[in-house]
Amino acid sequence: MITSENERSFQIKLIGWFNKILSPAKHVANEADGEIGVRVGERTKFPDVILWSNKAQEIAVATIELKDTNTPVDDPEFLNNGISKAKSLQAEYFVTWNVRQTILWDISGEKPQPLQVYLPLRTVRRKVSNAENLLVIKESQEYQRNWYFY
């Protein structure tokens, strides 16, 4: 009997979903992996998910760090740890996710900049109280279909 799912079970599903939708002809990212050791200074760290542009040449588009709801998606320690992994792979983007919220970060400059903040679609649906809010749901659904990197 399954009692609960955790970060790792979601990570496995996420990597599978990425690999189903990514292809070299259509997207900058063409493969997803997880828990591959990367050198960060003197240490080896393990990004939860790596979106590769060219895995053979170790060119990553982005890394994704997954946490539970107890970790704020913009927690400084969470960010610094994840950004160090992404930068070690020369990725320009980094994603943080904590079940409730997702942030896409541009890390190509000196300071990380949030490019987009996403709430889970289920959360967005609960907030719909009138017709004007339907646009939010439409955009959120479009995002879920196309949230990989172009």
Rosetta blueprint (number, residue, H / E / L):
1 M L
2 I L
3 T L
4 S L
5 E L
6 N L
7 E H
8 R H
9 S H
10 F H
11 Q H
12 I H
13 K H
14 L H
15 I H
16 G H
17 W H
18 F H
19 N H
20 K H
21 I H
22 L L
23 S L
24 P L
25 A L
26 K L
27 H L
28 V L
29 A L
30 N L
31 E E
32 A E
33 D E
34 G L
35 E L
36 I L
37 G L
38 V E
39 R E
40 V E
41 G L
42 E L
43 R E
44 T E
45 K E
46 F L
47 P L
48 D L
49 V E
50 I E
51 L E
52 W E
53 S E
54 N E
55 K L
56 A L
57 Q L
58 E L
59 I E
60 A E
61 V E
62 A E
63 T E
64 I E
65 E E
66 L E
67 K L
68 D L
69 T L
70 N L
71 T L
72 P L
73 V L
74 D L
75 D L
76 P H
77 E H
78 F H
79 L H
80 N H
81 N H
82 G H
83 I H
84 S H
85 K H
86 A H
87 K H
88 S H
89 L L
90 Q L
91 A L
92 E L
93 Y E
94 F E
95 V E
96 T E
97 W E
98 N L
99 V L
100 R L
101 Q L
102 T E
103 I E
104 L E
105 W E
106 D E
107 I L
108 S L
109 G L
110 E L
111 K L
112 P L
113 Q E
114 P E
115 L E
116 Q E
117 V E
118 Y E
119 L L
120 P L
121 L H
122 R H
123 T H
124 V H
125 R H
126 R H
127 K L
128 V L
129 S L
130 N L
131 A H
132 E H
133 N H
134 L H
135 L H
136 V H
137 I H
138 K H
139 E H
140 S H
141 Q H
142 E H
143 Y H
144 Q H
145 R H
146 N H
147 W L
148 Y L
149 F L
150 Y L
